């Protein structure tokens, strides 16, 4: 009985480790930070990026092109934007 209990605990631990490491890529939601006429930041969500794509998006000089987008009362013009922030990742001071 002791072996069965130990085996069960071991299997649960292995399963937990495998599921926690199944996604080796670090993924984060990213947005364009557009400044409106009032000087307030308008966030235009551009999706979730993982691994190498996430690193590319956060590279200085990277630009992301969007169509004209309406966020609340703000209209963000179509174009290529370089002020991109990814939540809970990197330092955007």
C-alpha positions in Angstrom: 0.0 0.0 0.0 2.9 2.3 0.8 4.3 1.8 -2.7 1.0 2.7 -4.3 0.8 5.9 -2.3 4.4 6.9 -3.2 3.8 6.0 -6.8 0.7 8.1 -6.9 2.4 11.1 -5.4 5.3 10.7 -7.8 3.0 10.5 -10.8 1.1 13.6 -9.8 4.3 15.5 -9.3 5.6 14.5 -12.7 2.3 15.4 -14.3 2.4 18.8 -12.6 5.9 19.5 -13.7 5.2 18.5 -17.3 2.1 20.7 -17.6 3.8 23.7 -16.0 6.6 23.4 -18.5 4.6 22.5 -21.5 4.7 26.1 -22.7 8.4 27.0 -22.7 7.7 30.3 -24.5 6.9 33.3 -22.4 3.8 35.0 -23.8 2.4 38.4 -23.2 -0.4 40.6 -24.5 1.0 43.7 -26.3 -0.5 47.0 -27.3 0.4 50.2 -29.2 0.6 53.2 -26.9 -0.9 56.1 -29.0 -1.0 59.6 -27.5 -4.3 61.4 -28.2 -4.8 65.1 -28.6 -5.3 65.5 -24.9 -2.0 63.8 -24.1 -3.6 60.7 -22.7 -2.3 57.2 -23.7 -4.8 55.2 -25.8 -4.0 51.4 -25.8 -4.6 49.6 -29.1 -4.4 45.9 -28.5 -2.3 44.1 -31.1 -2.4 40.5 -29.7 -0.3 38.0 -27.8 3.3 37.4 -28.7 5.5 34.6 -27.5 9.2 33.6 -27.6 11.1 35.1 -30.5 8.1 37.1 -31.7 7.9 38.7 -28.3 11.6 39.6 -28.4 11.2 41.0 -31.9 8.2 43.2 -30.9 10.2 44.7 -28.0 13.3 45.4 -30.1 13.9 49.1 -30.5 12.9 50.2 -34.0 10.3 47.5 -34.4 7.1 48.8 -36.0 3.6 47.3 -36.1 1.1 48.4 -38.8 -2.6 48.8 -37.9 -5.7 49.9 -39.7 -7.6 52.9 -38.4 -8.9 51.8 -35.0 -11.5 53.3 -32.7 -10.9 52.9 -29.0 -13.7 54.5 -26.9 -14.0 58.1 -28.2 -10.5 58.1 -29.7 -9.7 57.4 -33.4 -6.2 56.0 -33.9 -5.1 56.6 -37.5 -3.8 53.8 -39.7 -0.1 53.5 -39.8 3.1 52.0 -38.5 3.7 52.5 -34.8 6.9 51.9 -32.8 5.7 52.6 -29.2 4.7 49.1 -28.3 4.3 47.8 -24.7 3.9 44.2 -23.6 2.1 43.7 -20.3 4.2 42.3 -17.4 7.3 42.2 -19.5 10.3 44.4 -20.0 10.7 47.9 -18.6 8.8 50.7 -20.4 9.6 53.8 -18.3 
